[in-house]
Amino acid sequence: MKRLDGEILEDLIDDWPQWGRKDQTPPAPGNWEVWLVLGGRGAGKTRTGAEWVKARVKGNFDQGLKPAGRIALVAPTLAEARHVMVEGKSGLMSVYEYNEPEWRPHYEPSKRLLTWPNGAVAQIFSAEEPDSLRGPQFDLAWCDELAKWKHAEAVFDMLKFSMRLSERPLTLISTTPRPIPLIKRMLADPAVGVTRAATFANAKNLAPSFLRDVVRRYGGTRLGRQELDGEIIADDPDALFKRDWIEAARVRSVPELRRIVVAVDPPAGQGRGSRCGIIAAGLGRDGRCYVLEDKSVARRSPAQWAARVAALYRRREACRVVAEVNQGGAMVEAVLREVDPGIAVRSVYAARGKTARAEPVAALYEQGRVAHVGAFPELEDELCGWTGAAGQSPDRLDALVWAVSDLMLRPKQAEPRVRVI
């Protein structure tokens, strides 16, 4: 690059398709009418939208389409439209910073208008005013943070009625996702092209301290998975466990514990079968149960999953292993003792159905008496997606239920006497 002359270097710097990530370029040409960009905070969604509008005004990106002439810019509020979409560090005025100043639009805040030298015009709208979209018509739209829109359904409906210019009017939606009905419907619509990006995809452009802090505080939590990973996290309304219960009781550190157990729900049969649920949990001096680790593993032989259980048992200095033996009978205990002869095992039999066993544990979660130490995304997805329907195989949930039941729902054991020297 040092050998390039100034003009070529400026052209290269301004060549967004050369620098943008794959998730920042439009989906392959097809039947999509809406491009849904789902991303975490700081993932580059605003830059994606601004560069797309810039390219469409010049007629780039979409071959065979005329340059965009009438553009709608819709944000949660007028202030956010101005400070993020237009004047922001990655907004429409900033993407002309390095090259082509002659293409920079003229911005008239009082009129909510941007006008390009070729005559293209963009109008700014607030999602707080659905009726403001009655009347105008467009061939291009950029909608930012749709998941925050106060009247998402009404505004988007009005926008769709106004997308009636050109042969193929297109809309880009850039948003950190939330499980609102409109986004759920879009994900199931074949006329919607979807790209996704996590915050960490844009790590080189973000402060390292920001990344360290958000990972430490929110990594793996429901909020973190939504705001950083760009995932849509939704509860099944029929599920026995609720994410709000888990989030409300989540802690970062382990208090003083009276007892620790490792619960195992072995896969059916002795071969390489389904997942083996393995959960470590402890009973605190405060009377609460603390979920410490999820070491569940898929497609392992009995010797392999037993070795994992034994290692967790020793590392956590657990009192016992609680093992469901409905499927394996004496084999489960025998495999565990073969791996570690000194392991303490309590065999449990599932005399009742999964729902009947899980309901008392779910009640403890609702009461705030079970806390997750850190985040366990796969376990929490299984808990909050399990409805008891036939065909569901909640291995992690089963192991958790055995662990919590042993610590919280069995008759209280006398604590061992401790001699203080």
VENCORDA-V737732 format. One record per helix or strand. SS is the DSSP state (@ for helix, = for strand). FROM is the first residue (numbers start at 1). LEN is the number of residues. Records with the same first field share a line. If there is no record, write none. Layout:
# VENCORDA-V737732
SS=FROM-LEN  FROM-LEN
This chain:
# VENCORDA-V737732
@=6-8  16-4  22-3  45-14  78-9  94-3  101-3  109-3  130-4  146-3  152-11  181-7  199-7  208-11  222-6  243-7  302-14  330-10  354-13  377-9  395-15
==34-6  70-6  106-3  113-3  121-6  138-1  140-5  163-1  170-6  192-6  251-1  257-9  276-9  289-6  297-1  320-5  345-4  370-4
